[in-house]
């Protein structure tokens, strides 16, 4: 209700709420087991394991927040999701519907605009592509850019994370709203690693 009120008041155009869900495994497993399953399984992307004290953050993401080589930067806009189908024809139809969906295209464009505003000499295709994964399909736009001398990878990460796909837009106002209405610290939620 607080998020909808903020949207109604014009404070934010979008806010991405999170929730916590506690799960109990039927059988004990280790973070190593999970990591091996991600590496050997059908997941596509960067597999990561981060340990902080006795907490392990493990996952696999197809997303690249930012990569910097010299003055060349790569990133991607990944926002807008639908399931894959049980057949290639069904997957194609779902992807076509995703490309035509105004809400998903607008949310994807929020990420495109953020990245354009942060980076210099940006090359962003006008129309997103479809990134097909095992269970979902995403709207995907690759980004290449240049950065000015003195801009570090840490500077870019700070400017790009969280994206509107994770927090909302405008990002600063959405982050303040989330801190006020979510009853917990998000911790590693959508955390940038690497």
Buried (B, 14 or more C-beta within 10 A) or exposed (E): EEBEEBBEEEBBBBBBEBEEEEEEEEEEEEBEEBBEBBEEEEBEBBBBBBEEEEEBBBBBBBBBBBEBEEEEBBBBBBBBBBEBBEEEEEBBEBBEEBBEBEEBBBBBBBBBBBBBEBBEEBEBEEEBEBBBBEEBBBBBBBBBBBBEEEBEBEBBBEBBBBBBBBBBBBBEBBBBBBEEBBEEEBEBBBBBEE
